[in-house]
Amino acid sequence: MNNYELLREKYLALDKEVRPLIREKNQLQPDVNEKLTYPLFLKDWGYYEAEIRLMVFGQETNGWGKKTDSVYGERDNTTVDTLIENYTKFFNDGIPVNYNSPLWTVFKRFTATIREKYHGSQEEVQYLWNNLVKAGKQDIGFPDKYYNDIIKPYFNGLVLIEIELLEPDFIIFFTGPDYDFVLDDVFGKPEKCPVTGFTEKELCEVKLPCKNVKKSFRTYHPNFLYRNNSNRPYKEFLDTMVEEILKV
């Protein structure tokens, strides 16, 4: 059994345990926009054989799986395998390449920068998109009504399993300082060291307790980097992280 098969088994076990709990809680939630949707389950799309493997984290899923037949847990008609395949379809349909939101504009610029400076092809430098909060509500924003009793005890540990099995060389958290409490919950309050020329709030190296990760960084969410760059263009953040990565 390879690492992706092992990860699928972890997803299946977690789904079996948590789906009844989410179903019950969703049924008690009167506001449909606050209900929890399906989690982000990953799958390789050409990443694992790359020379440099990146795992790039956003904040939460913001309605991922919303187009499926039901809200997560309310009816059991969407399988784990469907959720995994939805992740692959997302990339194969070209959304990260063609979608022009601030999120994907910054993501694309970051991967293009590292490939350019590394002189590597797309096959040599690959990334997987992930989210620090693995399941979100139907509306935009943090799923605060589900965090303490669903996300934290059941999904936070999944992030560690994904990192262990998918073995990224470098991790970028585009999550911003407001999500440092989740970062601390997942990784046990890791040390955060400001990168030279930046404050800790702007850009810091995060000392993760993950043996295969060479370096990881946390900076602002791409929406903030893209829209609030009058004093410092977001390219400076990306270039700095790439330069730090290429020192390793």
C-alpha positions in Angstrom: 0.0 0.0 0.0 1.5 3.3 -1.1 1.2 6.6 0.7 -1.8 7.8 -1.2 -3.6 4.6 -0.5 -2.7 5.0 3.2 -4.1 8.5 3.1 -7.3 7.4 1.5 -7.7 4.9 4.3 -7.3 7.7 6.8 -9.9 9.7 5.1 -12.3 6.8 5.1 -11.8 6.2 8.8 -12.2 9.8 9.7 -15.4 10.2 7.5 -16.9 7.2 9.1 -16.3 8.6 12.6 -17.2 12.2 12.0 -20.0 12.2 9.5 -22.8 11.2 12.0 -21.6 14.0 14.3 -21.7 16.6 11.6 -25.1 15.4 10.4 -26.5 15.8 13.9 -25.0 19.3 14.3 -26.0 20.4 10.8 -29.6 19.4 11.4 -29.6 21.6 14.5 -28.2 24.6 12.7 -31.1 26.8 11.4 -28.9 29.0 9.1 -27.9 27.0 6.0 -25.0 29.3 5.4 -23.5 28.2 8.8 -23.7 24.5 8.1 -20.5 22.6 7.6 -19.7 21.5 4.0 -17.5 18.7 2.8 -13.8 18.6 3.8 -10.9 19.1 1.5 -9.4 15.6 0.8 -6.2 15.7 -1.3 -5.0 13.7 -4.2 -1.8 13.7 -6.3 -2.0 15.5 -9.6 1.7 15.1 -10.6 3.2 16.3 -7.3 4.8 13.3 -5.7 7.6 12.7 -8.2 8.7 16.4 -8.4 12.2 17.4 -7.3 10.7 20.2 -5.1 7.4 19.5 -3.5 5.4 22.4 -2.0 2.3 22.3 0.2 0.5 25.6 0.1 -2.1 26.3 2.7 -5.1 28.7 2.6 -7.3 29.4 5.5 -10.6 27.4 5.2 -12.6 25.8 2.4 -15.4 28.4 2.1 -18.1 26.2 0.6 -15.9 23.5 -0.9 -18.2 20.7 -2.0 -21.2 23.1 -1.9 -22.2 21.9 -5.4 -22.6 18.3 -4.3 -26.0 16.9 -3.5 -26.2 17.8 0.1 -24.5 19.6 3.0 -21.9 17.3 4.6 -23.5 14.8 6.9 -27.2 15.5 6.1 -27.5 12.8 3.5 -24.9 10.2 2.9 -24.9 10.3 -0.9 -21.4 11.8 -1.5 -18.6 9.4 -0.9 -15.0 9.9 0.2 -13.8 8.8 -3.2 -16.0 11.4 -4.9 -14.5 14.1 -2.6 -11.0 13.0 -3.5 -11.7 13.0 -7.2 -13.3 16.4 -6.9 -9.9 17.7 -5.8 -8.2 16.2 -8.9 -10.9 17.5 -11.2 -10.4 21.0 -9.7 -6.8 21.0 -11.0 -7.5 19.1 -14.2 -10.2 21.6 -15.2 -7.6 24.3 -15.0 -9.2 26.4 -12.3 -5.9 27.2 -10.5 -4.4 28.3 -13.9 -7.4 30.2 -15.3 -9.1 31.5 -12.2 -8.1 35.2 -11.6 -9.1 35.7 -8.0 -6.4 37.3 -5.7 -6.0 33.9 -4.1 -5.0 32.1 -7.3 -3.2 35.1 -8.7 -0.8 35.1 -5.8 -0.5 31.2 -5.8 0.3 31.2 -9.5 2.9 34.0 -9.1 4.5 32.1 -6.2 4.9 28.9 -8.1 6.1 30.7 -11.3 8.7 32.6 -9.3 10.1 29.5 -7.7 10.3 27.7 -11.0 11.9 30.7 -12.7 14.6 31.1 -9.9 15.1 27.4 -9.6 15.4 27.0 -13.4 13.0 24.1 -13.0 10.2 22.9 -15.2 6.7 22.4 -14.1 7.4 18.8 -13.5 10.4 19.5 -11.3 8.5 22.0 -9.0 5.0 21.0 -8.0 2.5 21.9 -5.3 -0.5 20.7 -3.5 -3.2 23.1 -2.4 -4.4 22.5 1.2 -6.4 24.4 3.9 -5.4 24.8 7.5 -9.1 24.4 8.4 -10.0 21.3 6.6 -13.8 21.8 6.5 -15.7 25.1 6.2 -19.2 26.4 6.3 -21.2 27.1 3.2 -20.7 30.9 3.5 -17.3 32.7 3.6 -15.5 32.9 6.9 -14.2 30.8 9.8 -16.5 28.0 10.9 -16.5 29.1 14.5 -19.7 27.2 15.5 -17.9 23.9 14.5 -14.3 24.5 15.4 -14.0 23.4 19.1 -16.2 20.3 18.9 -15.7 19.1 15.3 -12.7 20.7 13.5 -10.2 20.8 16.3 -10.7 17.3 17.7 -11.2 15.5 14.4 -9.7 17.4 11.5 -6.7 19.3 12.9 -4.8 16.0 13.3 -5.5 15.2 9.7 -3.2 18.0 8.6 -0.3 16.3 10.4 -1.2 13.0 8.7 -1.3 14.6 5.3 2.1 16.2 5.8 3.6 12.9 7.1 2.3 10.9 4.1 2.7 13.4 1.3 6.2 14.5 2.4 6.3 18.1 1.2 9.8 19.7 1.2 8.4 23.2 1.9 5.2 24.5 3.3 3.7 28.0 2.8 0.9 29.1 5.1 -1.0 31.9 3.3 -3.2 32.1 6.4 -2.3 35.4 8.1 -1.6 36.1 11.7 -5.3 35.9 12.6 -5.2 32.1 12.1 -2.1 31.5 14.2 -4.3 30.1 16.9 -5.2 27.3 14.5 -1.6 26.9 13.5 -0.8 26.6 17.2 -3.6 24.1 17.8 -2.4 21.9 14.9 1.3 22.0 15.5 1.6 22.5 19.2 2.5 26.2 19.3 5.6 26.1 17.0 8.2 28.8 17.2 7.7 31.6 14.7 10.8 33.6 13.7 10.5 36.8 11.7 12.2 36.8 8.3 14.8 39.5 7.9 13.2 42.7 6.8 9.7 41.7 7.9 7.8 41.7 11.2 6.6 38.3 12.5 3.0 39.4 11.6 4.1 40.0 8.0 6.3 37.0 7.3 7.9 34.5 9.6 9.5 31.1 9.4 7.5 28.5 11.3 9.5 25.7 13.0 7.2 22.8 12.4 7.6 19.4 14.3 7.6 17.6 11.0 10.8 15.7 10.2 10.5 15.7 6.4 9.7 19.5 6.1 12.9 21.5 5.3 11.3 25.0 5.9 7.9 26.5 6.3 6.7 30.1 6.3 3.5 32.0 7.3 2.5 35.2 5.7 -0.8 37.0 4.9 -3.6 35.5 3.0 -3.4 36.2 -0.7 -6.5 38.5 -0.6 -4.7 40.7 1.8 -1.3 40.6 0.0 -3.0 41.4 -3.3 -5.3 44.2 -2.1 -3.2 45.9 0.6 0.2 46.3 -1.1 0.6 50.1 -1.3 3.5 50.0 1.1 5.0 46.7 0.1 4.0 44.8 -3.1 3.1 41.2 -2.6 5.9 40.2 -5.0 8.4 41.1 -2.2 6.8 38.5 0.1 6.9 35.9 -2.6 10.5 36.6 -3.8 11.7 36.5 -0.2 10.1 33.1 0.5 11.5 31.7 -2.7 15.0 33.0 -1.9 14.8 31.4 1.6 13.7 28.1 0.1 16.5 28.1 -2.5 19.1 28.6 0.2 18.3 25.1 1.6 
